[in-house]
């Protein structure tokens, strides 16, 4: 679909006004002063503060290598 087709569909199904309304995105909720180039030490400190090691391990443990036939072969991370 091109932009005009999407616009027309949004008008037809009643979602256009919602799509142009103001909203607080995740960046504005988290911080008023975002950094686009944080220092590695700052990233590491925030990672530790949030305890993301376990969350990353848990997320990665759910990933499995899949065969072309759709069968799970083995976990990628243990």
MODELLER restraints for C-alpha pairs under 7 A, 6 or more apart:
rsr = mdl.restraints
at = mdl.atoms
rsr.add(forms.Gaussian(group=physical.xy_distance, feature=features.Distance(at['CA:10:A'], at['CA:16:A']), mean=4.77, stdev=0.5))
rsr.add(forms.Gaussian(group=physical.xy_distance, feature=features.Distance(at['CA:60:A'], at['CA:77:A']), mean=6.04, stdev=0.5))
rsr.add(forms.Gaussian(group=physical.xy_distance, feature=features.Distance(at['CA:61:A'], at['CA:75:A']), mean=6.88, stdev=0.5))
rsr.add(forms.Gaussian(group=physical.xy_distance, feature=features.Distance(at['CA:61:A'], at['CA:77:A']), mean=5.41, stdev=0.5))
rsr.add(forms.Gaussian(group=physical.xy_distance, feature=features.Distance(at['CA:61:A'], at['CA:78:A']), mean=5.85, stdev=0.5))
rsr.add(forms.Gaussian(group=physical.xy_distance, feature=features.Distance(at['CA:63:A'], at['CA:75:A']), mean=6.09, stdev=0.5))
rsr.add(forms.Gaussian(group=physical.xy_distance, feature=features.Distance(at['CA:63:A'], at['CA:76:A']), mean=5.93, stdev=0.5))
rsr.add(forms.Gaussian(group=physical.xy_distance, feature=features.Distance(at['CA:64:A'], at['CA:72:A']), mean=6.21, stdev=0.5))
rsr.add(forms.Gaussian(group=physical.xy_distance, feature=features.Distance(at['CA:64:A'], at['CA:73:A']), mean=6.93, stdev=0.5))
rsr.add(forms.Gaussian(group=physical.xy_distance, feature=features.Distance(at['CA:64:A'], at['CA:74:A']), mean=5.57, stdev=0.5))
rsr.add(forms.Gaussian(group=physical.xy_distance, feature=features.Distance(at['CA:64:A'], at['CA:75:A']), mean=4.15, stdev=0.5))
rsr.add(forms.Gaussian(group=physical.xy_distance, feature=features.Distance(at['CA:64:A'], at['CA:76:A']), mean=5.12, stdev=0.5))
rsr.add(forms.Gaussian(group=physical.xy_distance, feature=features.Distance(at['CA:65:A'], at['CA:72:A']), mean=5.91, stdev=0.5))
rsr.add(forms.Gaussian(group=physical.xy_distance, feature=features.Distance(at['CA:65:A'], at['CA:73:A']), mean=5.47, stdev=0.5))
rsr.add(forms.Gaussian(group=physical.xy_distance, feature=features.Distance(at['CA:65:A'], at['CA:74:A']), mean=5.54, stdev=0.5))
rsr.add(forms.Gaussian(group=physical.xy_distance, feature=features.Distance(at['CA:65:A'], at['CA:75:A']), mean=6.14, stdev=0.5))
rsr.add(forms.Gaussian(group=physical.xy_distance, feature=features.Distance(at['CA:65:A'], at['CA:76:A']), mean=6.05, stdev=0.5))
rsr.add(forms.Gaussian(group=physical.xy_distance, feature=features.Distance(at['CA:66:A'], at['CA:72:A']), mean=4.51, stdev=0.5))
rsr.add(forms.Gaussian(group=physical.xy_distance, feature=features.Distance(at['CA:66:A'], at['CA:73:A']), mean=5.57, stdev=0.5))
rsr.add(forms.Gaussian(group=physical.xy_distance, feature=features.Distance(at['CA:67:A'], at['CA:73:A']), mean=6.34, stdev=0.5))
